[in-house]
Structure formats: C-alpha cells, structure tokens
C-alpha cells in the first residue's frame, strides 16, 4: 500500500503553526509496514488544494489529509474531497444533533457556520471526534482510501488511535523494523563512502543522518512477518558493524550520557567536571548519573586555552569533589564570517591524564552541544582504555 500525506492550512506555510502531524503519522505508518512516499503541505486555496489531492489520487492508494475540517470559510477539505470524487455534500442529521448538543452543553449558541462540520458525502464514513467539533471522514472509492483528520494534534492523534489505526492494521500486509546505529569520529561523507554497497539495497534500506552526537545510520527492513524482518535487520547490522564497529557508540534510543553512566557503574567510578565556555551544560548533561556524578565547576573563559590548562582544570575538579575521574572542557572563541570555538578536552584519573584539541563552527548552542558530545566520547574512550 502506497501512502501519501497532505497537511492543509495556510498557517503552516506561514510558519505560524508547527507541523507535528507529519512526523507523527509518518512514524505510525512505518510501524504498520505502510510505505509513505509523499508528503505535501497546501494552503487554504481551493484550486491548489484540488491539484495536490488530484495528484495524490493518481499515484497513491492511501491518502491522509490533516486540517481544514473547521467551520470557517478557509476550512475547505470536505469541499475539495467532494469535488474530486464528484459527490455532493449534505447535512447529516445525526451529526447536526451532536453538534447542537455540544454547544448547548456549554451554554453557547451554535453559529450557523458550524453546520458545515455536519456535512458528509455518500462514500464517506464519519470518524468521531471526542475532543472537538470536527469529525473526520473515511472514504473508500475506486480501490483507494482517503482519510480526513482534524488539524489540532490532540484531536488528530486521538482519532487516529481510536478509529484509523485499527482499520489500517487490518489491511496492512507487512512489518517494518528499524535499527539506528550511532557513530562518532567519521564525517558523513566518509561514512557514506564506507557503506556505499548497502546504500543501494532496496530491502533492507540504509540511510545516513548527521546529528550533534555523530553520524546515525538507520537500517529499515520490511517483511511479511516480525521474525523475517528481524533476521534481515540483524544481518545488515552485522555487515555495518564489521566496517564501523570501533566508531559505533550506541544504537536506537541510547544516549551518550546513558552510555557513560553504564560504563562508570561497571567500573565503580565517580566523576567530576570543570568547564568554561559551555557554561554548566557539561555538568547538566551528567547530573542524571546521581551518586556517580560528584559535581562540576564553571570557570571564566580565559584569553588563552591549552591542553595543559584543560588537564589542570580536570585535576582541580577531581580533587575538589573527591572523584575518581576529572573531565574538563576549556576553550576560547574566534570571530569571523562564522563563529568557531577552539576547545581542549581533558580527562584525568589518580595516575593518568590525557587531552585533545578540537574545534567546531556554527552557532554557540550547537558548538557547545557538539563539544560536550565530543567530551563524552573522549571520556568513554579514556575509561575503556586507560582504567582497568
């Protein structure tokens, strides 16, 4: 089944409202094994909306539309669907009664405009809305399905879970499983080069994503059964690990902070940190380690920063908080057409110390996040290789 998603509303095109419906529905369809091939956003214009829907009708089996089910003149989803299918809208007496009761229960007189929310076409089944006045439609015609859902995420997700999801589950003929491998230490281009043979595979597929915590590789397998998909997924993961294993630090929902916590617990170690330009973000990222995290120092940014200064900061943190390990970030900024932060990361134990230079361009928030992630990877390597 080929699916297509249309989100409607001029407010989306103007950036006045964030589109969270696309990511939600995309994830839901993937879990059902339904291929989502196209996503479009269209404003409240009848001609443009009709053209987008006509194109979807010509190339997709399942068309999901969110938004445009309100009572205003700009809410035109019903009219556009009716025109596509050459069907007339009529007021459904049961829906009219529900709407009237909804407003009466709130002591409000129902505006005449709300009556359009009680309209339906012959081929549509009504999808109830428990949180609002905009019911959805489930339309089946010419071996295609059109589902219309309200735009507000709370209303849309409730309608999806209660009505749409069960109906689609009964029709889905495949299972899709995904696994994300998280790497650090290679550029996106280098990872792409190393796994090139697998990027051409149609099933399982492989996609790369650059994130602040490194380059992520998402493997997706599609099969008739859970076990078949799992075997395909595991096989491709094995292939990739044989190439990138020393750069892979986690998978799926793993976080660098959680990885560090697990490692410290295994080795029965505590940690303290010191930092300058990251302003306490390093300490904040490790605060969830509870008793393993002894404390952090936020020190002023100095005119100069070196590996030696970073090591001394790490020693100061370890000594002051009586921790097994000290970790530090020291740095200074350089101005230009782009901001770049030159940083030094250091880790020390009772008997060993090591430091490294790094530098990232970008906005201050992104630089800080990338530097902290680099420091956590640096700490992981230090604990794994230097401490028995």
Steps between C-alpha positions, in 0.01 A plus 500: 500500500642836391408785731507875460450770763359846441505757780274794426497853634652831396620541859744213439646668191544825691682330785236611750428141606755219523412188300526216750239287325733392219761344728233330712314343208824405323610305806162333533496390137853364523402284797212362294725412207326754276733687265466877521631635168388863498423782744355835393384816672243717327327823596131584517460547127246282319682477166842419648355258757302326225812464284699347786220257584451405134870417470482289818194319365686409182808351671406376849276237656454668838465878531497654846402865539535698821338837562233699322207345686402807702194725455663796323506591133868405491424142609450339160611137535147360472423708192826401329446127564138521385603676178768240426251215537219693326270455799271750670521585868184484710433567866488180703217523757688298762809719471286814518341372818842424653628848415191667643535301821872586521430874501190474716698311765734797519227757513598644162281565198633307200603729210349408164853453360548192718236316299762432230666268753189281482528449125587169339523341156342163403829306492625627838482338841507747790792487745395632839691778675476470879694822568367742239226582252680383185420138407721326249417291196603152384434479127543190283457529126664349191741289711629806682456634850480862607515578872432852622612593851481820707806723510546548878750226601306393811180446303682340207698253710195391699301439184793316347549267796132428561368463146755523218779284641282190562358519147843533340643218713244267348620590151876516545684208345854567621716569800769770502781496756773761539829519684713812537875469553670808643859583410762758591836583349426488127353761268169435327682476166742240635221289650314525169812378318555205733142370482435582133409140399220489756353838404388351168299222666121523459430276799636544757563866434771713656491876560751739658424797724740759642418576863678696775590162655660371180389328181199273540428207269141379486439148369140418400378153409159409364358146502179305533573397860677643804756219504591541132548874540709443813732260318549748216566783743753301703684388188545852370601627844772234510626615159526861615660418834774309320592827327426766763503318832772708668307818416160376621420617851132406528176400332138610486403696814846486658645833615860593563411590859338162555795321341742683732286418803495131418876494454569685826272265692674197353840634606370642830632849424383851579552816297525878542528762227631850433407716202527854364305607189245218526370675811383203705347298216757223543413469869132511416533218250654275767282602794265211431775258606412588861756359746751432220519873427676685780468856370613759249688828476415779258806720454549830312609486136867596480692681229687181419421132529731199460510129562697577817234738631229242430692231688546732797125576501421126498739446789342786693150353457614150596682633807229739618215251470704192599407310186678214326507682166517865400372620162549853367419723204704817452467726198512838335299636209617643166294753307457515123235439240410197712555447869744224590578373847848359556476263793715263701362194674682323781439196719703403806504220754722447803795393285421594140405803295430570135379793294400582143427810292179546308300776336151538355340778293140615522274676746596499870235248603597248234871545569443436872291188434753352257791574731322336792423193290865487396602521866269212591646283224847600619404400854363166384823419318708610798310277742502202262869516409679668790323365807501132585 
